[in-house]
Amino acid sequence: GAGVSQSPSNKVTEKGKDVELRCDPISGHTALYWYRQSLGQGLEFLIYFQGNSAPDKSGLPSDRFSAERTGGSVSTLTIQRTQQEDSAVYLCASLLDHSTDTQYFGPGTRLTVL
Amino acid sequence: KQEVTQIPAALSVPEGENLVLNCSFTDSAIYNLQWFRQDPGKGLTSLLLIQSSQREQTSGRLNASLDKSSGRSTLYIAASQPGDSATYLCAVRYGGYQKVTFGTGTKLQVIP
């Protein structure tokens, strides 16, 4: 079956532009995470969606970052007025439920801000 | 602050060797701990998940152990192969929190 997909795989943008990253989770998975992986750094939690509950946004680094999950499926992460320090790989993971607690990761979107 | 540390950051071994990767965490009140591998340009693949009530999990040549009292987990890889070359990350989830804290990883190279 299909895994988690992310698009685009690579994005190069100019400082100050807005970007939108997309995540298609595995069908039926109730939970979805966004992470950021900067060069030489571990994965940094950004935001968590669980069903229809309010998302946990505690990891978003600034108000330039936002995310939504429509219909409990596809999620988009939006970064407004991008800065060079936003350059990183953005990873999405989905999870069936917390009884199994295994996250399935997408391949990531590599964002480069010039 | 809950921190997860992995040492060494990089490891190079000849093919066939047994090896151990280490993961340390500061808060012992964990819910579970998971080991992942990450291949270049790809996402993470789950290898083993250990619940807080468990002491170890095994899958093929991999064995992960958990010692909550000392705040440590180890991933043992037996008879290493070049295909094991990847970055290995451990991740800790704490009860009541959906957030998962990842270590910075150990980059493993198995030399043929």
Backbone of each chain as ProteinMPNN parsed JSONL, in Angstrom:
{"seq_chain_A": "GAGVSQSPSNKVTEKGKDVELRCDPISGHTALYWYRQSLGQGLEFLIYFQGNSAPDKSGLPSDRFSAERTGGSVSTLTIQRTQQEDSAVYLCASLLDHSTDTQYFGPGTRLTVL", "coords_chain_A": {"N_chain_A": [[0.832, -1.198, 0.0], [0.26, 2.382, -0.288], [2.624, 4.641, 1.048], [3.501, 7.341, 3.274], [3.421, 10.391, 1.628], [5.164, 13.259, 0.381], [5.236, 16.582, -0.839], [6.619, 19.512, -2.424], [9.549, 17.526, -3.336], [11.889, 18.865, -3.268], [12.535, 22.295, -2.625], [13.364, 25.446, -3.62], [13.685, 28.718, -2.633], [13.335, 32.289, -2.491], [14.503, 34.535, -0.002], [12.031, 35.897, 2.089], [9.831, 35.14, 0.603], [6.73, 33.254, 0.543], [6.121, 29.82, 1.382], [4.637, 26.617, 0.72], [4.182, 23.479, 2.003], [3.403, 20.082, 1.435], [1.706, 17.245, 2.805], [0.745, 13.931, 2.459], [-0.825, 11.678, 4.301], [-0.821, 8.201, 5.393], [-3.693, 6.439, 4.454], [-6.403, 6.475, 6.681], [-4.9, 6.807, 8.941], [-4.827, 8.369, 12.072], [-3.348, 10.294, 13.357], [-0.963, 12.929, 12.868], [2.232, 14.232, 12.322], [4.464, 17.004, 12.074], [7.883, 17.618, 11.47], [11.098, 19.222, 11.754], [14.273, 19.039, 10.313], [17.313, 20.166, 10.689], [20.582, 20.796, 9.288], [22.868, 18.565, 10.623], [21.474, 18.445, 12.969], [19.098, 17.064, 15.315], [15.763, 15.72, 14.899], [13.281, 18.15, 15.036], [10.39, 18.76, 16.725], [7.425, 20.094, 15.366], [4.531, 20.391, 14.97], [1.455, 18.766, 15.871], [-1.242, 16.766, 14.909], [-4.301, 15.304, 15.849], [-6.922, 13.46, 15.025], [-9.981, 15.132, 15.276], [-9.264, 16.894, 17.183], [-7.945, 19.889, 18.731], [-4.936, 21.084, 17.31], [-1.586, 20.407, 18.487], [0.478, 22.928, 18.776], [2.846, 23.568, 19.85], [5.508, 23.35, 19.091], [6.058, 25.026, 16.964], [8.237, 27.377, 15.585], [7.927, 30.145, 15.207], [5.517, 32.809, 14.582], [5.407, 32.879, 11.889], [5.1, 30.416, 10.928], [2.662, 28.012, 10.11], [0.105, 25.5, 10.131], [-2.227, 23.252, 8.672], [-4.773, 20.744, 8.648], [-6.772, 19.228, 6.512], [-9.968, 17.817, 6.468], [-9.155, 15.718, 8.022], [-7.092, 14.436, 6.75], [-5.018, 15.183, 4.334], [-2.263, 17.369, 4.926], [-0.989, 20.687, 5.194], [1.914, 22.613, 5.51], [2.733, 25.85, 6.122], [5.016, 28.39, 5.498], [5.618, 31.651, 6.102], [7.078, 34.587, 4.683], [9.825, 33.67, 4.349], [12.972, 32.87, 5.887], [16.587, 32.604, 5.864], [17.383, 30.863, 7.865], [15.342, 29.101, 7.936], [15.885, 27.096, 6.244], [15.992, 23.686, 5.747], [15.254, 20.167, 6.168], [11.969, 19.176, 5.936], [9.925, 17.04, 7.581], [7.243, 14.759, 7.517], [5.053, 12.72, 9.39], [2.86, 9.972, 9.861], [0.479, 8.267, 11.924], [-1.17, 5.377, 12.971], [-2.688, 4.849, 15.363], [-2.315, 5.491, 18.884], [-2.036, 3.103, 20.191], [-0.398, 1.431, 18.836], [1.653, 3.148, 18.182], [3.621, 3.572, 16.287], [5.344, 5.59, 14.131], [5.067, 6.519, 10.755], [7.106, 7.666, 8.33], [7.312, 10.241, 5.843], [9.279, 11.007, 2.845], [10.266, 13.532, 3.066], [10.657, 17.112, 2.58], [13.037, 19.057, 1.127], [13.971, 22.183, 1.94], [15.332, 25.116, 0.707], [16.403, 28.271, 1.398], [17.298, 31.087, -0.191]], "CA_chain_A": [[0.0, 0.0, 0.0], [0.988, 3.635, -0.375], [3.123, 5.184, 2.298], [3.345, 8.784, 3.432], [4.077, 11.119, 0.555], [5.341, 14.677, 0.614], [5.578, 17.333, -2.044], [7.594, 18.951, -3.362], [10.685, 16.874, -2.689], [12.859, 19.944, -3.084], [11.992, 23.623, -2.868], [14.313, 26.542, -3.461], [12.928, 29.948, -2.652], [14.076, 33.482, -2.097], [14.168, 35.097, 1.3], [10.858, 36.763, 2.079], [8.711, 34.502, -0.084], [5.972, 32.248, 1.293], [6.146, 28.477, 0.8], [3.631, 25.684, 1.229], [4.643, 22.098, 1.896], [2.234, 19.205, 1.522], [1.886, 15.886, 3.315], [-0.371, 13.006, 2.305], [-0.553, 10.578, 5.22], [-1.4, 6.906, 5.058], [-5.141, 6.485, 4.622], [-6.899, 5.901, 7.929], [-4.082, 7.192, 10.096], [-5.534, 9.441, 12.772], [-2.426, 11.305, 13.872], [0.008, 13.425, 11.891], [3.271, 15.086, 12.892], [5.459, 17.693, 11.253], [9.181, 17.828, 12.109], [12.116, 19.907, 10.962], [15.607, 18.484, 10.531], [18.35, 21.048, 10.169], [21.852, 20.113, 9.057], [23.591, 18.205, 11.838], [20.596, 18.515, 14.14], [18.068, 16.039, 15.416], [14.441, 16.139, 14.451], [12.643, 19.124, 15.908], [8.94, 18.691, 16.636], [6.774, 21.347, 15.007], [3.099, 20.425, 15.234], [0.838, 17.451, 15.949], [-2.689, 16.699, 14.7], [-4.93, 14.041, 16.249], [-8.352, 13.46, 14.742], [-10.619, 16.448, 15.224], [-8.827, 17.689, 18.324], [-7.111, 21.052, 18.427], [-3.546, 20.65, 17.129], [-0.539, 20.825, 19.42], [1.339, 23.806, 17.976], [3.874, 24.057, 20.763], [6.84, 23.319, 18.495], [6.236, 25.995, 15.872], [9.271, 28.304, 16.057], [7.497, 31.543, 15.162], [4.176, 32.961, 14.002], [5.466, 32.754, 10.432], [4.799, 29.016, 10.628], [1.315, 27.556, 10.408], [-0.216, 24.24, 9.469], [-3.606, 22.817, 8.773], [-5.055, 19.402, 8.176], [-8.142, 19.301, 6.007], [-10.706, 16.561, 6.397], [-8.454, 14.661, 8.744], [-6.185, 13.706, 5.863], [-3.883, 15.954, 3.832], [-1.833, 18.495, 5.742], [-0.066, 21.626, 4.578], [2.71, 23.449, 6.398], [3.0, 27.102, 5.433], [6.018, 29.28, 6.1], [5.496, 32.977, 5.494], [8.263, 35.469, 4.752], [10.903, 32.734, 4.678], [14.299, 33.344, 6.265], [17.606, 31.605, 5.561], [17.443, 29.857, 8.926], [14.267, 28.117, 7.733], [16.41, 26.032, 5.376], [16.027, 22.423, 6.482], [14.359, 19.143, 5.627], [10.72, 19.126, 6.689], [9.438, 15.664, 7.539], [5.889, 14.498, 7.979], [4.851, 11.334, 9.81], [1.503, 9.66, 10.301], [0.411, 7.208, 12.925], [-2.529, 4.804, 12.966], [-3.213, 5.263, 16.655], [-1.25, 5.398, 19.886], [-1.881, 1.75, 20.731], [0.8, 0.897, 18.188], [2.609, 4.225, 18.39], [4.698, 3.574, 15.295], [5.205, 6.652, 13.156], [5.514, 6.238, 9.401], [7.615, 8.937, 7.83], [7.476, 10.539, 4.433], [10.669, 11.216, 2.435], [10.686, 14.887, 3.415], [10.835, 18.197, 1.616], [14.254, 19.843, 1.418], [13.726, 23.595, 1.67], [16.51, 25.976, 0.691], [16.046, 29.688, 1.297], [18.493, 31.813, -0.65]], "C_chain_A": [[0.862, 1.241, 0.0], [1.423, 4.067, 1.015], [2.791, 6.651, 2.394], [4.089, 9.469, 2.28], [4.126, 12.603, 0.893], [5.706, 15.353, -0.71], [5.735, 18.81, -1.712], [8.713, 18.231, -2.617], [11.784, 17.889, -2.407], [12.193, 21.271, -3.402], [13.09, 24.639, -2.601], [13.523, 27.831, -3.588], [13.818, 31.11, -2.224], [13.596, 33.961, -0.733], [12.985, 36.048, 1.163], [9.642, 36.184, 1.389], [7.99, 33.543, 0.859], [6.109, 30.898, 0.592], [5.092, 27.607, 1.473], [4.12, 24.276, 0.962], [3.457, 21.176, 2.178], [2.619, 17.827, 2.03], [0.608, 15.091, 3.095], [-0.104, 11.797, 3.203], [-1.13, 9.266, 4.7], [-2.897, 6.955, 5.372], [-5.565, 5.796, 5.924], [-6.077, 6.242, 9.152], [-4.675, 8.439, 10.753], [-4.626, 10.577, 13.207], [-1.401, 11.688, 12.816], [0.948, 14.396, 12.593], [4.019, 15.801, 11.772], [6.724, 17.883, 12.104], [10.079, 18.625, 11.165], [13.465, 19.306, 11.319], [16.62, 19.41, 9.865], [19.662, 20.293, 10.101], [22.555, 19.852, 10.384], [22.762, 18.228, 13.104], [19.65, 17.326, 14.155], [16.76, 16.567, 14.883], [13.81, 17.048, 15.504], [11.144, 19.059, 15.68], [8.37, 20.06, 16.299], [5.316, 21.367, 15.446], [2.544, 19.013, 15.151], [-0.668, 17.592, 15.787], [-3.178, 15.323, 15.145], [-6.428, 14.167, 16.022], [-8.883, 14.868, 14.592], [-10.209, 17.351, 16.383], [-8.015, 18.888, 17.873], [-5.657, 20.609, 18.314], [-2.646, 21.159, 18.241], [0.48, 21.607, 18.614], [2.578, 24.235, 18.745], [5.277, 24.092, 20.178], [7.074, 24.323, 17.384], [7.174, 27.1, 16.338], [8.873, 29.774, 16.039], [6.112, 31.611, 14.541], [4.214, 32.99, 12.482], [5.097, 31.342, 9.983], [3.35, 28.71, 11.001], [1.076, 26.252, 9.671], [-1.694, 23.969, 9.633], [-3.715, 21.411, 8.223], [-6.521, 19.37, 7.786], [-8.769, 17.914, 5.957], [-10.021, 15.407, 7.086], [-7.479, 13.883, 7.899], [-4.983, 14.568, 5.504], [-3.573, 17.121, 4.761], [-0.896, 19.383, 4.94], [0.624, 22.433, 5.673], [3.082, 24.689, 5.597], [4.022, 27.906, 6.212], [5.932, 30.606, 5.359], [6.817, 33.731, 5.658], [9.496, 34.667, 5.155], [12.221, 33.443, 4.962], [15.313, 32.234, 5.966], [17.673, 30.515, 6.626], [16.294, 28.848, 8.848], [14.729, 26.958, 6.851], [16.605, 24.767, 6.197], [15.254, 21.388, 5.678], [13.137, 19.077, 6.534], [10.099, 17.746, 6.482], [8.042, 15.579, 8.132], [5.802, 13.024, 8.367], [3.396, 11.137, 10.186], [1.522, 8.403, 11.155], [-1.026, 6.7, 12.97], [-3.26, 5.198, 14.244], [-2.132, 4.988, 17.69], [-1.177, 4.044, 20.571], [-0.67, 1.082, 20.105], [1.965, 1.869, 18.307], [3.789, 4.21, 17.432], [4.409, 4.653, 14.266], [5.766, 6.202, 11.816], [5.865, 7.57, 8.746], [7.554, 9.024, 6.308], [8.935, 10.81, 4.116], [11.175, 12.612, 2.729], [10.693, 15.845, 2.24], [12.07, 18.974, 2.036], [13.999, 21.271, 0.982], [15.033, 24.361, 1.754], [16.044, 27.407, 0.465], [17.311, 30.468, 0.963], [18.522, 33.24, -0.114]], "O_chain_A": [[2.063, 1.167, 0.259], [0.712, 3.891, 2.004], [1.913, 7.152, 1.69], [5.246, 9.154, 2.002], [3.259, 13.132, 1.589], [6.381, 14.781, -1.566], [5.061, 19.315, -0.815], [8.805, 18.326, -1.393], [12.514, 17.775, -1.423], [11.387, 21.368, -4.328], [13.666, 24.691, -1.515], [12.774, 28.014, -4.548], [14.903, 30.922, -1.672], [12.43, 33.804, -0.373], [12.935, 36.884, 0.261], [8.532, 36.684, 1.57], [8.56, 33.079, 1.846], [6.201, 30.833, -0.633], [4.712, 27.826, 2.623], [4.436, 23.924, -0.174], [2.624, 21.454, 3.04], [3.695, 17.309, 1.734], [-0.476, 15.518, 3.492], [0.759, 10.977, 2.89], [-1.837, 9.238, 3.692], [-3.308, 7.449, 6.421], [-5.137, 4.68, 6.221], [-6.506, 5.995, 10.279], [-4.982, 9.427, 10.085], [-5.087, 11.702, 13.403], [-1.021, 10.871, 11.977], [0.519, 15.263, 13.354], [4.183, 15.272, 10.673], [6.657, 18.252, 13.277], [9.849, 18.689, 9.957], [13.763, 19.088, 12.493], [16.759, 19.43, 8.642], [19.839, 19.275, 10.771], [22.808, 20.77, 11.164], [23.295, 18.048, 14.2], [19.433, 16.67, 13.136], [16.662, 17.721, 14.466], [13.81, 16.744, 16.697], [10.675, 19.278, 14.563], [8.779, 21.068, 16.874], [4.903, 22.248, 16.201], [3.09, 18.163, 14.447], [-1.298, 18.425, 16.439], [-2.549, 14.306, 14.855], [-7.117, 14.892, 16.74], [-8.314, 15.692, 13.876], [-10.748, 18.446, 16.542], [-7.465, 18.902, 16.771], [-5.19, 19.831, 19.146], [-2.905, 22.195, 18.853], [1.259, 21.027, 17.858], [3.28, 25.16, 18.337], [6.149, 24.786, 20.703], [8.201, 24.452, 16.907], [6.935, 27.705, 17.383], [9.434, 30.57, 16.791], [5.592, 30.615, 14.038], [3.169, 33.114, 11.843], [4.817, 31.106, 8.808], [2.875, 29.099, 12.068], [1.767, 25.94, 8.701], [-2.325, 24.397, 10.599], [-2.877, 20.951, 7.448], [-7.404, 19.473, 8.638], [-8.165, 16.962, 5.463], [-10.278, 14.246, 6.769], [-7.071, 12.785, 8.277], [-4.036, 14.672, 6.283], [-4.468, 17.769, 5.305], [-0.113, 18.905, 4.118], [-0.008, 22.876, 6.633], [3.673, 24.589, 4.522], [3.907, 28.08, 7.425], [6.145, 30.674, 4.148], [7.556, 33.541, 6.624], [10.13, 34.949, 6.172], [12.54, 34.469, 4.361], [14.943, 31.068, 5.831], [17.987, 29.365, 6.317], [16.268, 27.868, 9.592], [14.031, 25.952, 6.731], [17.297, 24.775, 7.215], [14.672, 21.699, 4.638], [13.261, 18.94, 7.751], [9.791, 17.345, 5.359], [7.718, 16.243, 9.116], [6.423, 12.176, 7.726], [2.769, 12.028, 10.76], [2.452, 7.598, 11.106], [-1.975, 7.484, 13.003], [-4.327, 5.809, 14.196], [-1.142, 4.32, 17.393], [-0.337, 3.849, 21.449], [0.005, 0.273, 20.741], [3.111, 1.468, 18.505], [4.841, 4.773, 17.733], [3.367, 4.641, 13.611], [6.824, 5.575, 11.759], [5.033, 8.468, 8.628], [7.718, 8.034, 5.595], [9.761, 10.84, 5.029], [12.378, 12.864, 2.654], [10.729, 15.444, 1.077], [12.148, 19.484, 3.153], [13.83, 21.543, -0.207], [15.755, 24.271, 2.747], [15.38, 27.712, -0.526], [18.265, 30.499, 1.74], [19.456, 33.989, -0.403]]}, "seq_chain_B": "KQEVTQIPAALSVPEGENLVLNCSFTDSAIYNLQWFRQDPGKGLTSLLLIQSSQREQTSGRLNASLDKSSGRSTLYIAASQPGDSATYLCAVRYGGYQKVTFGTGTKLQVIP", "coords_chain_B": {"N_chain_B": [[14.118, 20.168, 31.207], [13.595, 17.881, 28.61], [15.974, 15.831, 27.339], [17.627, 14.053, 24.732], [20.327, 12.082, 24.009], [22.808, 10.959, 21.775], [25.589, 8.963, 21.432], [28.399, 7.456, 19.838], [28.601, 10.28, 17.541], [29.274, 9.487, 15.042], [30.245, 6.429, 13.489], [32.438, 3.949, 12.37], [32.838, 0.771, 11.086], [34.276, -2.475, 10.327], [32.864, -4.815, 8.029], [30.839, -7.44, 9.333], [31.36, -7.153, 12.002], [30.082, -7.013, 15.367], [28.083, -4.523, 16.892], [27.35, -1.703, 19.053], [25.01, 0.804, 19.618], [24.377, 3.82, 21.35], [21.972, 5.442, 23.454], [20.914, 8.068, 25.422], [18.78, 9.437, 27.928], [17.308, 12.158, 29.706], [15.1, 12.301, 31.405], [13.551, 9.892, 33.202], [10.942, 9.053, 33.2], [9.572, 7.746, 30.998], [7.318, 6.954, 28.271], [7.527, 5.337, 25.991], [10.237, 4.101, 23.924], [11.835, 4.46, 20.832], [13.623, 3.133, 18.079], [14.994, 4.29, 15.071], [15.984, 4.112, 11.594], [17.665, 6.147, 9.239], [18.035, 6.697, 5.899], [20.133, 8.337, 3.489], [18.588, 11.193, 2.123], [16.082, 10.221, 2.526], [13.097, 9.422, 4.407], [12.439, 8.459, 7.839], [12.69, 5.131, 9.077], [10.989, 2.921, 11.091], [12.498, 0.794, 13.451], [12.58, -0.673, 15.937], [10.42, -0.71, 18.754], [10.197, 0.008, 22.123], [8.246, -0.495, 24.903], [7.625, 1.193, 28.028], [7.382, -0.676, 30.006], [8.837, -2.786, 29.182], [11.966, -4.538, 28.71], [13.561, -5.211, 26.593], [13.658, -5.543, 22.986], [13.54, -7.506, 20.04], [14.538, -7.912, 16.656], [15.285, -9.757, 14.061], [18.63, -9.304, 13.257], [18.851, -7.279, 15.043], [18.796, -5.895, 18.307], [17.246, -4.214, 20.865], [17.659, -2.6, 23.937], [16.366, -1.468, 27.1], [16.909, 0.592, 29.846], [15.424, 2.102, 32.206], [16.009, 3.191, 34.703], [18.637, 4.019, 34.627], [18.497, 5.683, 32.538], [19.024, 4.916, 29.868], [19.332, 3.47, 26.597], [20.194, 0.851, 24.393], [21.147, -0.101, 21.096], [21.78, -3.004, 19.586], [23.598, -4.378, 16.997], [24.041, -7.199, 15.218], [26.595, -8.986, 13.465], [27.339, -7.059, 11.368], [26.462, -5.491, 8.236], [27.221, -4.045, 4.992], [24.844, -2.877, 4.059], [23.674, -1.982, 6.344], [24.564, 0.501, 6.78], [23.777, 3.716, 7.646], [21.979, 6.439, 9.224], [21.229, 6.243, 12.597], [18.587, 6.8, 14.76], [17.316, 7.517, 17.984], [14.228, 7.827, 19.722], [12.185, 9.342, 22.113], [9.161, 9.018, 23.855], [7.061, 10.675, 26.111], [4.762, 9.947, 28.685], [1.433, 11.174, 28.454], [2.087, 13.21, 26.803], [2.091, 14.033, 23.446], [4.208, 14.706, 21.999], [7.313, 13.805, 20.632], [10.641, 13.254, 21.47], [13.616, 13.462, 19.768], [16.895, 12.006, 19.418], [20.13, 13.172, 18.231], [21.284, 11.397, 16.568], [23.302, 8.629, 15.316], [25.692, 8.222, 12.936], [26.296, 5.539, 10.99], [28.772, 3.65, 9.397], [29.412, 0.831, 7.568], [32.061, -0.969, 6.55], [32.929, -2.696, 3.623]], "CA_chain_B": [[14.055, 19.957, 29.766], [13.845, 16.49, 28.258], [16.999, 15.744, 26.309], [18.015, 12.725, 24.28], [21.689, 12.191, 23.506], [23.351, 9.754, 21.16], [27.045, 8.968, 21.304], [29.065, 8.564, 19.167], [27.876, 10.891, 16.431], [29.595, 8.706, 13.85], [30.92, 5.166, 13.801], [32.823, 3.202, 11.177], [33.25, -0.57, 11.485], [34.381, -3.413, 9.209], [31.75, -5.75, 7.86], [30.868, -8.644, 10.159], [31.487, -6.844, 13.423], [28.921, -6.692, 16.188], [28.271, -3.165, 17.392], [26.335, -1.17, 19.97], [24.734, 2.235, 19.56], [23.884, 4.254, 22.648], [20.999, 6.523, 23.552], [20.69, 8.457, 26.813], [17.707, 10.41, 28.102], [17.447, 12.787, 31.022], [13.911, 12.093, 32.221], [13.313, 8.45, 33.148], [9.497, 8.767, 33.182], [9.211, 7.658, 29.595], [6.2, 6.096, 27.877], [8.197, 4.342, 25.166], [11.424, 4.532, 23.201], [11.82, 3.866, 19.501], [14.814, 3.275, 17.252], [14.743, 4.471, 13.644], [17.127, 4.337, 10.721], [17.404, 7.126, 8.187], [18.949, 6.624, 4.773], [20.292, 9.67, 2.891], [17.527, 11.659, 1.245], [14.828, 9.519, 2.777], [12.52, 9.582, 5.736], [12.846, 7.515, 8.869], [12.034, 3.83, 9.113], [10.989, 2.39, 12.455], [13.175, -0.498, 13.612], [12.109, -1.339, 17.144], [9.768, 0.137, 19.744], [10.182, -0.624, 23.443], [7.37, 0.159, 25.859], [8.31, 1.455, 29.296], [7.319, -1.877, 30.845], [9.681, -3.819, 28.579], [13.405, -4.338, 28.86], [14.219, -5.336, 25.305], [12.916, -6.005, 21.82], [14.455, -8.082, 19.056], [14.048, -8.107, 15.305], [16.392, -10.223, 13.228], [19.969, -9.058, 13.817], [18.782, -6.106, 15.908], [18.267, -6.044, 19.654], [17.24, -2.954, 21.599], [17.415, -2.754, 25.364], [15.941, -0.246, 27.783], [17.127, 0.66, 31.284], [14.869, 3.399, 32.575], [16.612, 3.733, 35.921], [19.886, 4.693, 34.264], [18.233, 6.587, 31.422], [19.8, 4.473, 28.718], [18.909, 2.411, 25.695], [21.221, 0.466, 23.437], [20.758, -0.861, 19.922], [22.834, -3.951, 19.25], [23.499, -4.899, 15.637], [24.922, -8.349, 15.083], [27.131, -9.334, 12.144], [26.986, -5.894, 10.548], [26.575, -5.59, 6.772], [27.258, -2.71, 4.362], [23.487, -2.354, 3.958], [23.291, -1.382, 7.625], [25.06, 1.874, 6.786], [22.67, 4.676, 7.73], [21.956, 7.157, 10.501], [20.305, 5.62, 13.532], [18.066, 7.763, 15.729], [16.385, 7.052, 18.994], [13.181, 8.811, 19.994], [11.53, 9.057, 23.387], [7.855, 9.642, 24.088], [6.72, 10.743, 27.525], [3.344, 9.764, 28.925], [0.637, 12.383, 28.536], [2.514, 14.165, 25.795], [2.191, 13.413, 22.125], [5.465, 15.108, 21.414], [8.386, 12.821, 20.707], [11.949, 13.897, 21.461], [14.6, 12.667, 19.038], [18.314, 12.255, 19.542], [20.738, 13.712, 17.013], [21.619, 10.298, 15.68], [24.644, 8.084, 15.098], [25.889, 7.853, 11.534], [27.045, 4.288, 10.937], [29.305, 3.19, 8.115], [29.955, -0.517, 7.614], [32.998, -1.042, 5.433], [32.999, -4.074, 3.095]], "C_chain_B": [[14.42, 18.515, 29.448], [14.82, 16.441, 27.093], [17.32, 14.295, 26.002], [19.364, 12.861, 23.571], [22.138, 10.871, 22.906], [24.856, 9.936, 20.946], [27.493, 7.577, 20.858], [28.192, 9.157, 18.067], [28.112, 10.132, 15.141], [30.418, 7.499, 14.261], [31.21, 4.44, 12.498], [33.378, 1.853, 11.619], [33.419, -1.445, 10.25], [33.199, -4.369, 9.201], [31.933, -6.983, 8.748], [30.978, -8.38, 11.644], [30.126, -6.684, 14.078], [29.148, -5.296, 16.757], [27.092, -2.733, 18.251], [26.23, 0.337, 19.785], [24.045, 2.637, 20.859], [22.935, 5.436, 22.564], [20.775, 6.811, 25.034], [19.591, 9.507, 26.884], [17.691, 10.892, 29.539], [16.275, 12.509, 31.953], [13.501, 10.626, 32.103], [11.829, 8.075, 33.077], [8.988, 8.665, 31.755], [7.996, 6.765, 29.396], [6.713, 4.97, 26.977], [9.415, 4.949, 24.485], [11.475, 3.772, 21.887], [13.154, 4.123, 18.817], [14.396, 3.334, 15.79], [16.068, 4.409, 12.895], [16.712, 5.328, 9.648], [18.475, 6.982, 7.125], [19.013, 7.994, 4.111], [19.154, 10.021, 1.948], [16.185, 10.986, 1.468], [14.319, 9.813, 4.169], [13.027, 8.516, 6.683], [12.037, 6.231, 8.768], [12.131, 3.29, 10.528], [11.624, 1.005, 12.487], [12.572, -1.274, 14.785], [11.472, -0.308, 18.056], [9.723, -0.63, 21.055], [9.249, 0.165, 24.349], [8.103, 0.288, 27.192], [8.343, 0.232, 30.208], [8.234, -2.992, 30.347], [11.149, -3.5, 28.813], [14.151, -4.486, 27.54], [13.239, -5.782, 24.236], [13.934, -6.48, 20.803], [13.759, -8.184, 17.708], [15.235, -8.492, 14.445], [17.727, -10.025, 13.914], [19.995, -7.882, 14.796], [18.195, -6.466, 17.268], [18.365, -4.697, 20.351], [16.915, -3.234, 23.053], [17.046, -1.413, 25.972], [16.2, -0.388, 29.275], [16.672, 2.036, 31.74], [15.603, 4.029, 33.755], [17.905, 4.483, 35.628], [19.695, 5.646, 33.091], [18.986, 6.209, 30.16], [19.064, 3.428, 27.901], [20.074, 2.097, 24.767], [20.581, -0.286, 22.276], [21.957, -1.705, 19.524], [22.579, -4.476, 17.842], [24.519, -6.025, 15.506], [25.36, -8.531, 13.637], [26.817, -8.242, 11.123], [27.287, -6.121, 9.062], [26.64, -4.185, 6.181], [25.879, -2.072, 4.244], [22.961, -1.767, 5.251], [23.75, 0.07, 7.717], [23.9, 2.85, 6.672], [22.873, 5.493, 9.003], [20.873, 6.542, 11.373], [19.89, 6.646, 14.59], [17.209, 7.063, 16.762], [15.424, 8.192, 19.309], [12.422, 8.393, 21.243], [10.185, 9.765, 23.463], [7.546, 9.557, 25.573], [5.212, 10.665, 27.69], [2.618, 11.08, 29.053], [1.017, 13.424, 27.499], [2.626, 13.436, 24.457], [3.514, 13.73, 21.449], [6.514, 14.038, 21.65], [9.714, 13.564, 20.597], [12.971, 12.974, 20.823], [16.02, 13.015, 19.465], [18.862, 12.763, 18.213], [21.277, 12.624, 16.095], [23.074, 9.869, 15.725], [24.73, 7.642, 13.649], [26.822, 6.658, 11.464], [27.501, 3.993, 9.519], [29.904, 1.811, 8.32], [30.783, -0.721, 6.35], [33.13, -2.485, 4.935], [34.395, -4.665, 3.252]], "O_chain_B": [[15.417, 17.989, 29.942], [14.536, 16.94, 26.004], [17.293, 13.429, 26.877], [19.513, 13.66, 22.647], [21.88, 9.802, 23.459], [25.315, 10.919, 20.364], [27.028, 6.589, 21.426], [27.161, 8.588, 17.71], [27.262, 10.126, 14.25], [31.175, 7.532, 15.232], [30.344, 4.327, 11.631], [34.294, 1.8, 12.44], [32.779, -1.196, 9.229], [32.619, -4.68, 10.241], [33.041, -7.5, 8.894], [30.723, -9.266, 12.46], [29.153, -6.278, 13.443], [30.281, -4.929, 17.07], [26.003, -3.304, 18.193], [27.234, 1.049, 19.794], [23.231, 1.888, 21.399], [23.08, 6.313, 21.713], [20.48, 5.901, 25.809], [19.483, 10.364, 26.006], [18.012, 10.15, 30.467], [16.448, 12.485, 33.172], [13.141, 10.17, 31.017], [11.498, 6.901, 32.912], [8.088, 9.401, 31.35], [7.681, 5.928, 30.242], [6.379, 3.802, 27.174], [9.593, 6.167, 24.477], [11.188, 2.576, 21.842], [13.741, 5.196, 18.958], [13.567, 2.55, 15.328], [17.134, 4.622, 13.473], [15.563, 5.347, 9.206], [19.666, 7.124, 7.402], [18.039, 8.745, 4.167], [18.8, 9.232, 1.072], [15.257, 11.166, 0.679], [15.026, 10.381, 5.001], [13.942, 7.761, 6.353], [10.857, 6.245, 8.418], [13.219, 3.209, 11.099], [11.322, 0.153, 11.651], [12.112, -2.404, 14.621], [11.927, 0.834, 18.127], [9.269, -1.774, 21.101], [9.441, 1.365, 24.542], [9.077, -0.42, 27.448], [9.212, 0.111, 31.071], [8.389, -4.018, 31.009], [11.524, -2.358, 29.078], [15.248, -3.949, 27.382], [12.164, -6.311, 24.517], [15.038, -5.943, 20.706], [12.572, -8.494, 17.619], [16.088, -7.66, 14.137], [17.941, -10.517, 15.022], [21.054, -7.534, 15.317], [17.236, -7.231, 17.37], [19.443, -4.106, 20.421], [16.009, -4.009, 23.363], [17.372, -0.357, 25.429], [15.771, -1.359, 29.899], [17.423, 3.009, 31.672], [15.795, 5.244, 33.802], [18.229, 5.464, 36.298], [20.632, 6.34, 32.694], [19.522, 7.072, 29.465], [18.292, 2.623, 28.421], [20.847, 2.984, 24.405], [19.602, -1.011, 22.451], [23.013, -1.181, 19.171], [21.488, -4.956, 17.533], [25.721, -5.809, 15.667], [24.601, -8.265, 12.705], [26.116, -8.479, 10.139], [28.222, -6.832, 8.692], [26.165, -3.233, 6.801], [25.757, -0.849, 4.321], [21.913, -1.121, 5.259], [23.36, 0.786, 8.639], [23.134, 2.807, 5.709], [23.817, 5.266, 9.759], [19.74, 6.348, 10.933], [20.733, 7.275, 15.229], [16.469, 6.131, 16.448], [15.767, 9.367, 19.179], [12.062, 7.226, 21.403], [10.08, 10.957, 23.175], [7.737, 8.521, 26.21], [4.469, 11.26, 26.91], [3.119, 12.008, 29.687], [0.319, 14.425, 27.345], [3.197, 12.348, 24.374], [3.889, 13.104, 20.457], [6.59, 13.443, 22.725], [9.883, 14.411, 19.72], [13.173, 11.847, 21.275], [16.316, 14.155, 19.824], [18.159, 12.785, 17.203], [21.681, 12.906, 14.967], [23.956, 10.634, 16.115], [23.954, 6.805, 13.189], [27.994, 6.749, 11.831], [26.724, 4.074, 8.568], [30.798, 1.634, 9.147], [30.269, -0.655, 5.233], [33.407, -3.392, 5.72], [34.628, -5.809, 2.863]]}, "name": "protein", "num_of_chains": 2, "seq": "GAGVSQSPSNKVTEKGKDVELRCDPISGHTALYWYRQSLGQGLEFLIYFQGNSAPDKSGLPSDRFSAERTGGSVSTLTIQRTQQEDSAVYLCASLLDHSTDTQYFGPGTRLTVLKQEVTQIPAALSVPEGENLVLNCSFTDSAIYNLQWFRQDPGKGLTSLLLIQSSQREQTSGRLNASLDKSSGRSTLYIAASQPGDSATYLCAVRYGGYQKVTFGTGTKLQVIP"}
